Amino acid sequence: MSNLTINPQLAIKILTGFIKTELNRVGFSKTLMGLSGGLDSAVSLYLSARALGPENVLAMRMPYKTSPQETLDDAQLMIDALGVQSLTVDITPMAEPLINRFEDMTKLRAGNIMARMRMIVLYDQSVAFNGLVMGTSNKTEMLLGYSTVYGDSAAALQPIGDLYKTQVRQLARGLGIPEKILEKAPSADLWDGQTDEGELGFTYEAVDQLLYLLVDQRYSPEACVAEGFERAFVDRVLRLVRMNHFKRIMPPIAKLSQRTIGYDFLYLRDWGT
């Protein structure tokens, strides 16, 4: 099987430098993010506090009425440990009118509404705080499309977007994140009892191994099967990666000119710098 071991201290050095550089590049020195009490947002929070100083980081708790009190408590544990600024906004009064508007509302649709409502709150507060919204998505979620467009996928930068979930866990240990957070079952906190692995139908450990071969090592599906993965599992993961590509890119623009945004107009040098 593939080796997903990372050097946490080297990764911390690279990622804190990335955060500081990317914010300064566009004239910002502050950041804010949704803090769920889970692992991914914890890692982004700890990295941001190290890169910018806790006084320049705003952690936002945005519970819905079904959110367990434990998630709020775990988020507060990290806020207190780091000394970052914090704000709690209950999204229930904002999300409920739309959720209750339709009799055929499903858990998936309601969960998407919650995710997008949280991002509305974050982007509103980004103006008040004068900071950029920090992403908390990992490579596994981004490849599988396990995110809400204009919800948790919306951010100014994604510091852990090139780390698989199992690698994020290694990084979390290197950052000194509390063991209680490390041991929690991953959850997007979209409805009562929801867990990532329960919804996906497989473990992060298994899919990370497969994704590493498919994406990083460019193995063919047949080669992955030869490595011991079931063909049905390989096919399902491949389909998720392909079908959710639209979530990983800006909306494609129909090309009509010689300098099309996203095709020919891509870099700072395009401004003549």
C-alpha positions as CSV (number, residue, x, y, z in Angstrom):
1,M,0.0,0.0,0.0
2,S,1.0,3.6,-0.5
3,N,3.0,5.6,2.1
4,L,1.1,8.7,3.1
5,T,3.5,9.7,5.9
6,I,4.4,13.4,6.0
7,N,6.9,15.4,7.9
8,P,4.5,17.5,10.1
9,Q,7.1,20.2,11.1
10,L,8.1,20.8,7.5
11,A,4.5,20.9,6.5
12,I,3.7,23.5,9.3
13,K,6.6,25.7,8.1
14,I,5.4,25.6,4.5
15,L,1.7,26.1,5.3
16,T,2.2,29.0,7.7
17,G,4.4,30.7,5.2
18,F,1.8,30.1,2.5
19,I,-0.9,31.7,4.7
20,K,1.1,34.8,5.5
21,T,2.4,35.3,2.0
22,E,-1.0,34.8,0.3
23,L,-2.8,37.3,2.6
24,N,0.0,39.9,2.4
25,R,0.0,39.6,-1.4
26,V,-3.5,41.0,-1.6
27,G,-3.1,43.5,1.3
28,F,-4.6,41.6,4.2
29,S,-3.2,40.5,7.6
30,K,-6.3,38.9,9.1
31,T,-8.3,35.8,8.5
32,L,-11.5,34.2,9.8
33,M,-13.0,30.7,9.5
34,G,-15.9,28.6,10.6
35,L,-14.8,26.4,13.5
36,S,-16.9,23.3,13.8
37,G,-15.0,21.6,16.6
38,G,-13.7,19.0,14.0
39,L,-10.3,18.2,12.8
40,D,-10.0,20.1,9.5
41,S,-11.2,23.5,10.9
42,A,-9.0,22.9,13.9
43,V,-5.9,22.5,11.7
44,S,-6.7,25.6,9.7
45,L,-7.2,27.5,12.9
46,Y,-4.0,26.4,14.5
47,L,-2.0,27.1,11.3
48,S,-3.6,30.6,11.0
49,A,-2.8,31.5,14.6
50,R,0.8,30.5,14.1
51,A,1.1,32.4,10.8
52,L,-0.6,35.6,11.8
53,G,-0.8,35.7,15.5
54,P,-4.0,34.9,17.5
55,E,-5.2,38.5,17.6
56,N,-5.5,38.4,13.8
57,V,-7.7,35.3,13.6
58,L,-11.4,35.2,14.1
59,A,-13.0,31.7,14.8
60,M,-16.7,31.6,14.2
61,R,-19.0,29.1,15.7
62,M,-22.2,28.8,13.6
63,P,-24.5,26.2,15.1
64,Y,-27.8,24.9,13.8
65,K,-30.5,23.8,16.3
66,T,-29.5,20.1,15.8
67,S,-25.8,20.8,16.4
68,P,-24.6,18.9,19.4
69,Q,-23.5,21.0,22.4
70,E,-20.2,19.0,22.3
71,T,-19.2,20.6,19.0
72,L,-19.6,24.1,20.5
73,D,-17.7,23.0,23.5
74,D,-14.9,21.5,21.5
75,A,-14.6,24.7,19.4
76,Q,-14.5,26.8,22.5
77,L,-11.7,24.5,23.9
78,M,-9.5,25.5,20.9
79,I,-10.5,29.2,21.0
80,D,-9.4,29.3,24.7
81,A,-6.2,27.4,24.1
82,L,-5.1,29.7,21.3
83,G,-6.5,33.0,22.5
84,V,-8.0,33.8,19.1
85,Q,-10.9,36.1,18.6
86,S,-14.3,34.4,18.4
87,L,-17.9,35.0,17.5
88,T,-21.0,32.7,17.7
89,V,-23.9,33.1,15.3
90,D,-26.8,30.8,15.4
91,I,-27.9,30.1,11.8
92,T,-31.2,28.5,12.8
93,P,-33.4,31.6,12.5
94,M,-31.8,32.3,9.0
95,A,-32.0,28.8,7.6
96,E,-35.4,27.6,8.9
97,P,-37.6,29.8,6.7
98,L,-36.1,28.3,3.5
99,I,-35.9,24.8,4.9
100,N,-39.6,24.9,6.0
101,R,-40.7,26.5,2.8
102,F,-40.7,23.2,0.8
103,E,-42.6,20.1,1.9
104,D,-40.3,17.9,-0.1
105,M,-37.2,19.2,1.7
106,T,-34.5,16.5,2.1
107,K,-31.6,16.1,4.5
108,L,-29.2,16.8,1.6
109,R,-30.9,20.0,0.6
110,A,-31.2,21.2,4.2
111,G,-27.6,20.4,4.8
112,N,-26.6,22.5,1.7
113,I,-28.7,25.4,2.9
114,M,-26.9,25.3,6.3
115,A,-23.5,25.2,4.6
116,R,-24.3,28.1,2.4
117,M,-25.8,30.1,5.2
118,R,-22.6,29.6,7.2
119,M,-20.6,31.0,4.3
120,I,-23.0,34.0,4.0
121,V,-22.3,34.8,7.7
122,L,-18.5,34.3,7.2
123,Y,-18.3,36.6,4.1
124,D,-20.4,39.2,5.9
125,Q,-18.0,39.1,8.9
126,S,-15.0,39.2,6.6
127,V,-15.9,42.8,5.8
128,A,-16.5,43.7,9.4
129,F,-13.2,42.0,10.5
130,N,-11.3,43.1,7.4
131,G,-10.0,39.6,6.9
132,L,-10.1,36.9,4.2
133,V,-12.1,33.7,4.7
134,M,-9.8,30.7,5.4
135,G,-10.8,27.4,3.8
136,T,-10.8,24.1,5.8
137,S,-11.2,21.5,3.0
138,N,-8.8,18.7,2.6
139,K,-7.6,16.9,-0.6
140,T,-9.8,13.9,0.0
141,E,-13.0,16.0,0.2
142,M,-12.1,18.1,-2.8
143,L,-11.3,15.1,-5.0
144,L,-14.5,13.3,-4.0
145,G,-16.7,16.4,-4.3
146,Y,-17.7,16.0,-0.6
147,S,-18.5,19.6,-0.2
148,T,-21.2,22.2,-0.9
149,V,-20.6,24.6,-3.8
150,Y,-20.6,28.1,-2.4
151,G,-20.8,26.6,1.0
152,D,-17.8,25.0,2.7
153,S,-15.9,25.0,-0.7
154,A,-16.0,28.8,-0.8
155,A,-12.9,30.4,0.6
156,A,-10.1,32.8,-0.3
157,L,-7.4,30.2,0.2
158,Q,-7.2,26.5,1.2
159,P,-4.1,25.7,3.3
160,I,-4.8,22.0,3.7
161,G,-6.2,21.4,0.3
162,D,-3.2,19.3,-0.8
163,L,-3.3,17.0,2.2
164,Y,-5.3,13.8,2.4
165,K,-7.5,13.4,5.5
166,T,-5.1,10.9,7.0
167,Q,-2.3,13.4,6.4
168,V,-4.3,16.2,8.1
169,R,-4.5,13.9,11.1
170,Q,-0.7,13.6,11.2
171,L,-0.4,17.4,10.9
172,A,-2.8,17.9,13.7
173,R,-0.6,15.9,16.0
174,G,2.3,18.0,15.1
175,L,0.4,21.1,15.8
176,G,-0.5,19.9,19.3
177,I,-4.3,19.8,18.7
178,P,-6.1,18.2,21.7
179,E,-6.5,14.4,21.6
180,K,-10.2,14.8,22.0
181,I,-10.5,16.5,18.6
182,L,-8.2,13.9,17.0
183,E,-10.4,11.1,18.1
184,K,-13.7,12.5,17.0
185,A,-15.6,10.9,14.1
186,P,-15.4,13.3,11.1
187,S,-18.7,15.2,10.6
188,A,-19.9,18.2,8.6
189,D,-22.5,18.8,11.3
190,L,-25.3,19.0,8.8
191,W,-27.9,16.9,10.6
192,D,-28.2,14.9,13.8
193,G,-25.9,11.9,13.8
194,Q,-24.3,12.7,10.5
195,T,-20.8,11.4,9.9
196,D,-18.6,11.8,6.8
197,E,-17.6,8.1,6.6
198,G,-21.2,7.0,7.2
199,E,-22.4,9.1,4.4
200,L,-19.6,8.2,2.0
201,G,-19.9,4.5,2.7
202,F,-16.1,3.9,3.1
203,T,-13.3,5.0,5.5
204,Y,-10.9,7.9,4.8
205,E,-8.0,5.5,5.4
206,A,-9.1,3.2,2.5
207,V,-10.0,6.0,0.1
208,D,-6.9,8.0,0.8
209,Q,-4.7,5.0,-0.2
210,L,-6.7,4.6,-3.4
211,L,-6.7,8.3,-4.3
212,Y,-3.0,8.6,-3.7
213,L,-2.4,5.8,-6.3
214,L,-4.9,7.2,-8.8
215,V,-4.0,10.9,-8.5
216,D,-0.5,11.3,-7.2
217,Q,1.0,8.1,-8.7
218,R,-1.2,8.1,-11.9
219,Y,-2.1,4.4,-11.5
220,S,-4.6,3.0,-13.9
221,P,-7.8,1.5,-12.5
222,E,-6.5,-1.9,-13.4
223,A,-3.2,-1.3,-11.6
224,C,-5.2,-0.3,-8.5
225,V,-7.2,-3.5,-8.6
226,A,-3.9,-5.4,-8.9
227,E,-2.8,-3.6,-5.7
228,G,-5.7,-5.3,-3.9
229,F,-8.6,-2.8,-4.2
230,E,-12.0,-4.1,-5.2
231,R,-13.0,-3.1,-8.7
232,A,-16.4,-1.7,-7.6
233,F,-14.7,0.5,-5.1
234,V,-12.2,1.8,-7.7
235,D,-14.9,2.5,-10.2
236,R,-17.1,4.3,-7.6
237,V,-14.2,6.6,-6.5
238,L,-13.2,7.3,-10.1
239,R,-16.7,8.3,-10.9
240,L,-16.9,10.6,-7.9
241,V,-13.6,12.3,-8.9
242,R,-14.7,12.8,-12.5
243,M,-18.3,13.8,-11.8
244,N,-17.3,16.4,-9.2
245,H,-14.6,18.1,-11.2
246,F,-16.9,21.2,-11.6
247,K,-16.6,21.8,-7.9
248,R,-12.8,22.2,-8.1
249,I,-12.7,24.9,-10.8
250,M,-14.1,28.3,-11.5
251,P,-17.1,28.2,-13.9
252,P,-15.8,27.6,-17.4
253,I,-15.9,30.6,-19.7
254,A,-16.8,30.3,-23.4
255,K,-13.7,31.4,-25.3
256,L,-14.4,34.3,-27.8
257,S,-11.3,36.5,-27.6
258,Q,-7.5,36.1,-27.6
259,R,-7.2,36.8,-23.8
260,T,-9.8,34.8,-22.0
261,I,-10.0,34.7,-18.2
262,G,-9.0,31.3,-17.0
263,Y,-7.3,30.2,-20.3
264,D,-4.9,32.9,-21.4
265,F,-5.3,35.5,-18.6
266,L,-4.0,33.5,-15.7
267,Y,-1.1,35.0,-13.8
268,L,0.2,38.2,-12.3
269,R,2.5,38.7,-15.3
270,D,-0.7,39.1,-17.4
271,W,-1.0,42.5,-15.8
272,G,2.5,43.4,-17.0
273,T,4.2,42.9,-13.6
